[in-house]
Amino acid sequence: MSAFAAPVGRLTSAVRASVSGMPRAFWWLWTSTLINRLGAFVATFMALYLTLDRGYSASYAGLVASLHGLGGVVSSLGGGVMADRFGRRPTLLVAQLSTAAAVALLGFVRDPVAIAAVAFLVGAASNASRPAVQAMMADIVRPEDRVRAFSLNYWAINLGFAVSSMGAGFIARYSYRAGFLIEAGMTLICAVVVFLKLPESRPAPAAKETGDQVGLGTVLRDRRYMAVVGLSFLIALIFQQGSVGLPVAMGRAGFSPADYGLAIAVNGILIVVLQIPVTRFIEHRDARMLLVVSSLLAGYGFGLTAFAGSVGLFALTVVVWTLAEIVNAPTQTGLVVRLSPVHGRGRYQGVYGLSWSAAALVAPLVAGAVIDRFGAAWLWGGCAVIGTVAGLGYGVLMRGLPKEETVAVQTDPVQAEAVPADTGAEVSDSAPAELRTA
C-alpha cells in the first residue's frame, strides 16, 4: 500500500490546490453549470429525435439544427446587453426559466413549423445565459485565479456533457419526451440555485458612469478586441470539425459510426482527466505563447487527420487537437475578460460568444462543400492553414496588453450574508474571505 501512498498524496494535493481559494459564489455558479450540462438532451439527440422518432428527413433535421444555432447567434448579443443593463442574476434567471419552458414545449409540439420555431426559441433562451455566466465569473474571481476558474467551469461542462450523453442514450430508447422533460426539470433546478445562492455581481458604477455607457457600438469599434473575436471564430471553425467534418470524412473512408464514436470519445475523456492538471501547469504562463501554441496544435492536429487510415490513428489526431482545446479554452476566455471594460463585460462576452455561434452555423456548410468538391484532405489542409493564421494573429495582437481591472461588486441585499455590505466586496487580494474562498 505504501507504494501507492505517495502518488495518491500528490494527486490529492494537486486537486486541493486546483480548487482552493475560489469564492463560495463561484462554486454555486459552477454547480449550476454542472447541473445544466448533466441534463443536456436536446443538443445531443435532436437529429435522432426528428429523423427516427418523428420520421422527418435529414434535410429538415439540418434546418432545425441551423435554426437552433441561429437562436444562439441572436441571444449572444441580447444576453450580453441584459447582463450589463439589468444584472447577471436577473439575466440568468430569465434565460433559465425561458429555456425550461421552451424545452418542455419542444417535447409536445408535432407540427414541423412549430418544431422549427420552438427549436429557435430553445437556442435563443439557452445561449442567453452564457454571457452572464462568464461575466459573473469574471466579477467574483480574482484576476490571478480567472484562468483556473474558467478551466474548472469548462471541466464541469465536459463532465456533465459526457454523463448526460450516456444517460440520454438510455432515456431515448424509451421516451424522447421524457428526455425533454428531464432537461427542463434540471434547468429549473439551475434557476433555483441561482435564485437562492447567487448574489448579484455586476460592478457598481462609479459616481459619473453607468453600465450603459458601454454599448454594442463600443465593442464593435474596439479594433483589438474585434480582431480577437475574429481569431476566435477561426479557432471555432477548426474545433467544429470534430463533430462536423470528422464523422463525414470517416464515413466516406468506410468507417462505421461506432468507429467515429470510439475516436471522438478520446476528446471527452482527455478533457475530464487532463483539464485540471494542465491548467495548474499553464495558469501563470504567458497567455500569448499559450494561444499561439494551442492554435498551431489545433490546426495541425486536424491537419494530421489527412494521413489517418485506422481508428487508432484517428484517435491519435484527436489527442493532439484535444490538448489544444484544453489549453485554448480557459486562456482565450481569460483574454476576453482582460480586454473587456468592467462595466461592459456582458456585452463583450456576448460578442465573443457570437464568434462561436457563427462558427457553428458556417462550419457545416464549409465542411460539406469542401469534402464534396475537393475531398477531405483539402479540409484538413485548410485547418492547418487556419491554425497557422490564428497563431500568427495572436502573436501580433497580444503585444502590450492592458492590465486587468479590479472593481467593487454591487451585491444583492437578499444575499447580504454572502458579500458583507460594509467591505465594498472588492474582488481582489483584499476581498473578504466569504467571497474569496468556499
N, C-alpha and C positions, 0 to 999 in steps of 0.2 A: 504493500500500500504506500510505503514511503516514496517509491519511485514515481508515483502519480501525485504526491502531495505538492511538490514544487510547481509543476505545470498548472495544477488546479489553483494554487495560490496566486500564481501570476495572472491567470485568467480572471480570477475574482478581483484582483487589484485593478486590472485593466478595465473591467466592467464598471467598478466603483468610480474610477477616475473619469470614465466616459459620461456617467450620469450625474456626477456630483456638481453642486454649485448652481443648478438650474432653479429658477423661481418656481414656487408652487403653481402659479398660474400657467407656466409653460407646460407642466405635467398634466394639468386638466385639459389644456388645448391639445396636447399630444394624445391623451386618452380619447378625446372626441374624434381626432383624425383616425385613430386605430379602429374605433367602433364603426366609423363611417366606411372604412375600407373592408372591414370584416363582413359588412352587409352588402358589399357590391355585387350586383347581379345583372343589371341592365346592360352595362357596357360590355360584359363578358359574353352574355348569351342572347343578346338582341337578335343577331343574324340567324342563329339557330331557331329561336322562337318564331321569327317571321317565316322562315323557309320550311321548317319541319313541322311545327305545331299549327301555324296558321295557313301554310300552303302557298305563300306568296313567292314570287320569283326572286332570284338573286339580284336582279336589277332593282327591284323595289326595295329589297333589304339594303342595298347600297345607297339608295336615295334617302331612306330613313336614317341611316348612319350619317350621311352628309348633313341632313337637317339637324340631327343631334349635335354635330360638330359646329354647325353654323350658329346654333343657340349659344354655344360656348364662346364663339368669337364675339357675339353681341354683348354677352354678360360680362366678359372680361373687363370691358371698359366701364359698363354700368356698375358692376360691383366695386370697382376701384373708386369711382366717384362717390358712391354711397358710403364706403368705408371712411373716406376723408370728410364728407359733409355731415353725415349722421352718426358716425362712430363705427368701430369694428364690431362691437357686440350686437347692436341692432341689425347690422348687415348680415351677420352670421345667423341670427335667429330668423330673419325674413327668408334668407336663402334656404335654410334647412327645413323650415316649415313648408315652404313652397315646393321644395324637392320631394318631401314625403308625400304631399298631396298629389303631385304630378305623377310620381312613380306608381302610387296606388291606383290612380286613374288609368294608367297605361295598361295595367293588368286586366281591365274590364272593357276597354273600347275595342270594337271589332271592325268598324268601317275603316278602309285603308286611308282615306283622307284624314280621319280623326286620329288614327295611329300616328301618321306623319306629323300632324300638328302637335300632339301631346309629346312626341319624341323631341320636337324642337323646344317645347317648354321644359322638359326634363334636362336637356343640355344647357339651357339658359339658367335654370334655377340652380343646378348642381355646380356649375362653374362660377356662379356669382360669389360664392363664399371664398374662393381661393385668394383673391387679393386681400380680403380681410384677414384671413389666417396668416398670410405671410407678413402683412403689416403689423398685426398684433404681436407676432413672434419677434419682429424687429423692435417693437416698442418695449417689450418686457424683459428681453435678454440683453445682457451686457455686450458691447461690441466685440470684445475678445472671445466671447462664447458663442457668437452667432453661427459660425460655420459648423460647430458641433451641434447646435440646436437644430439647424436646418437638416443636418445629416441624420439626427435622431428622428426627425419628423419624416424624412424620406424613407428611413428604415421601417417606420411604422406603416407607411403607405404600402410598401412592398410586402411586408409580413402579412398585413391584413388582406392584401390582394391575393397572395399565394394561398392563404387559408380559405378565403371566400371562393376562389376558383374551384378548389376541390369540393367544397361543400355545395356550391351551386350545381356542379355536375350531378350530384346525387339528388338534389331537390328537383332538377329539371326532368329527371326520369319519372317523377310522379306528378308534378304540377308546376308549370311555369308561373301560373298566377300566384302560387304560394311564394315563389322567389321574389316576385314584385312586392308582395305584401310584407315579406320579411325585410327587404331593403327599406321600405317605407317606415317600418317599425324601428329599425336600427337608426335611421336618420332622425326620427323623433327623439330617440334616446340621446343622440348628439345635441339636439336642441335643448333638452332638459339639462344636460351637463353644462352647456354654455349659460343657460339662464340661472342656474343655481350656483355655479362655481367660478365663473369667469368675470372679473371686473372689467369695466371699460378701460382701454389702454390708450386711446387717442391722445396724443400730446396736447397739453393745454396751450392755447395760443398765447403768444406774448402780448404785451399791452397794446401794441399798434398793429397787430397782424391777426389774420384769421386763416383757417384752413382753406377757405375758398379762394385765397389769393393764388393758389397753385391750381390752375385749370388744366384741361387736356391740351390746350394750346401751349402751355408752358412745357409740358412733356414733349410734345412734338417738335418744339423749337430747340430742345436740348440736344445738340448735334452729337455730342459724345454718347449720351445715353441712347439715342435712337440708333447709333451705329452698333452699340452693344446689343440692342434688340434685334437688329439685322443679323448680327453674328449668331445670336441665339436661335433665330429662325433657321439659319444654315445648319447648326448643330442638331436642331429638332428634326429637320429633314432627314439627316443621317440616321438618327436613332429610330425614327418612324419605320425605317426599312426592316427593322427586326420583326415587326408584325404585319408589314405590307409587302415588301419586295422579297424577303426571305422565304415565306411559305410558298409564294408563287414560283420562285426560282427552283426551290426544292421539288415542287410538284412537277414542273416542266422537266426536271432531270430524272424523274422516275421514282422519287422518294415518296413515302406514304405520309398521311397526316400524323401518324404515330411517330414517325422518324423526326418530323418537324417538332412535335411535342417534346421529344427527348432532347433535341438540340436546344430549344428555347428555354427549357426548364433550367438549364445551366444559369441563365440570366438571373432568375428569381432566387435560386439557391445561393449564388455568389453574393448577391446584394444583401441577403439576410445574414450570411455568415461573415462577410468582409466589411460591410459598411462602417460599423463602429470602430474596429481596429484600424482600418485605413484612415478614417477621419482623425483618429488620435495622432497618426503619423503626419498628416498634411495640414492640420488646423492652424499651425503657426508658420507655415511656409509661404513663400511668395506666391500670391494669387495669380500674378501674371504668368509665371512659369507653369503653374498647375493648369491653367486654362489652355495655354499653348500645347502642353504635352497631351492633355486629355483630348483636344481637338484632333491632333495627329493620330492618337491611338484610336479614336472613333473612326476617322476616315480610313485609315489603313487597316483597321480591324475588319471593317466591312469590305474593303478592297481585297483582302485575302480570301474572301468568300469565292472569288472568281476561280481560285485554284482548289477549292474543296471538292472532293469526289466521294466522300464517305460521311456517314453520320458523325463519326469521331472527329473528322476534320472540320465539319460544320460547327460542332460543339467547341472546338478549339478557337475558331474565329469569334464565337460568342463570348468566350472567356476574355479575349482581347478588348472587344468593344464594351463589355460589361465593366471592366476595370476603368475605362474612360468614363463611363456613366457614373460610377461610384465617386470618382474624383470631381467630375464636372458639376454634378447636381448641387451639392452644398456650396461649392466655390462660386458658381455662377449666381446662385440666389444671394449669397453674401455680397457679391459685387453690385447687384441690383440695389440692395439696401444702401450700400456705400455711396452710390451715385444719386440716391433719392433724397430730396429735402424732407426733413422730418414731418412737416405739415402736408406733404403730398405723397406720402408713402403708398396710400391706397391707389391713387391714380397711376403712379409709376409702376406698381405691381400689376395693375390691370393691363397696362400696355405691354409689359413683359409677358404676361400670360397670353396676350393676343398672339405673340410670336409662335407659341406652341400650338394654339388653336388653329392658326392659319396653316401651320405645317401639317397638322392632322388632316386638313382639307386638301392641301396641294400634293402631299406625298403619294397618296394612292394614284392620283392622276399621272404624276411624273413616272412612278414605277411601272405602271401598266403600259404607258406609251413607249418608254424606253425598252422594256422587255419585249413587247410585241414587234417593235420596228427594228431594233438593233441587237437584241439579245441581252441576257442577264449580265454578261461580262462587262458590257458598257455601263450598266447601272452601278456595279461595284467599282469600276474605274472612276466613275463620276463621284462616288462617295469619297474616294481617296483625294480627288481634286478639291472637293468642297471642304474636306477636313483640313487640307493644306492652306486653303484661302482663309478659313476661320482662324487657324493657328497664327498665321501672319497678321491677321486683323487684330487679334487680341494682343499680340506683341507690340503693335503700334499704338493702339488706343489706350493701353493701360500705363502709359508713361505719366508720371506726375499726378497720380490720383489724389483727390481731396481727402482730408482726414474725416473720420466718421464723427457725427454729432451726437451729443448726449443731451437729452431734454427731460423736462418734467413730464410726468404722466398724469392725465386727468382721470380721476377714479370715480367709480360708481358708488354713490353713498350707500346703496344696498350691500355692497361688498367692502365696506369700510374696514372690516377686520383684516381683509387680505392685503390692503395697502394703507397704512396709517396716514390719516389726512395731515397730521402736523409735521410730517417729514418732507413733504414735497415729492416723495416717491421717485427720486431720480433713478433711472435705470443706468447705473454706473457702478464703479467700485464702492461708492459710498452709499449705495442703495440699502434700505433696511433689509435685515435678514429674512423677514417674512416674504419679501418679494424675490430675493435672490436665491433662496435655497428651498428645496422641497421639504 
